[in-house]
Amino acid sequence: MAEAKKTSKKKVAEETPVEETPKKAKAKKAEKPAEKPAKPTPTEARAVAYNVRVTPRKVRLVIDQVRGKDVKVALGLLRNINRAASEPVTKVIKSAAANAINNFGFDEDRLYIAEIYAGDGIKMRRYLPRAKGSASGLVKRNSHITVVVKMR
């Protein structure tokens, strides 16, 4: 009688499906490699300078001079522009060109400024003391400068 119980337990054990161990599950995943879609090749590189302490209006006067030019020509122009905004604009253009060359392998001689724009940054509100103990408002503006370079 004891033997009959043992054999029936064995039959039940054989009939029930055995769950996969984690090692077997990993082996199945390794068998069929999941193909990832190929990343598109980058066509542009960008750089952004946030909260530059020059007003956007003054920055726009400078960036209008270099929009659409080759990077080397633009940097040559900026060296000769006598404006406060020319230094931060130069830095951002150099940064965008370095991103293009080092990160994406673009050719340095064929880079040009595809987009360049300046937007409003944070506005620091201050007050200016006036006569008879009064005060008037003063807004110190900052700008965000964005440069996008592409290869010709």
Residue, then its C-alpha position, 0 to 999 in steps of 0.5 A: m500500500a505504501e508503494a502505491k502512494k509513492t508511485s502515484k506521487k511520482k506520476v503526479a510530479e511528472e505530469t505537472p509542468v516544471e517552472e523555468t529557473p531564472k538561469k534557463a529564462k536568461a539562456k532563452k533571452a540570450e538565444k534570440p538577440a533583440e535587434k535595436p534600430a540603428k541610430p540616425t547619424p547626427t546632422e548638427a551639433r549645438a551648444v547653449a549658454y544660459n543666463v549670460r549677463v548681457t541683454p538679449r537685444k545687445v546679443r542679437l546685434v552681434i549674432d545677426q552679423v555671423r548668422g549663416k557664416d562659416v565658423k572660422v569666418a564668424l570667429g574672425l568677425l567676432r574678434n573685430i566686433n567691439r561689443a560686450a556680447s561678442e565674447p560670450v557669443t564667441k565662446v558658444i560658437k567655439s563650444a558648438a564647433a568642438n561638440a561637432i568635431n569631438n562628439f560627431g566627427f564633423d570636418e572642422d573646415r566645413l562647419y557653418i552656423a545654421e542657427i543662432y539665436a538669443g532668448d530671454g534669460i532670468k530677469m533680476r529685479r532691482y530698485l533704484p533710489r530716487a529723490k525724496g525717499s522713493a524708488s523706481g524699478l530696474v530690470k537687469r536682463n540676462s540671455h540664453i544664447t543657442v548655436v547650431v552648427k552643421m556641415r556643408 
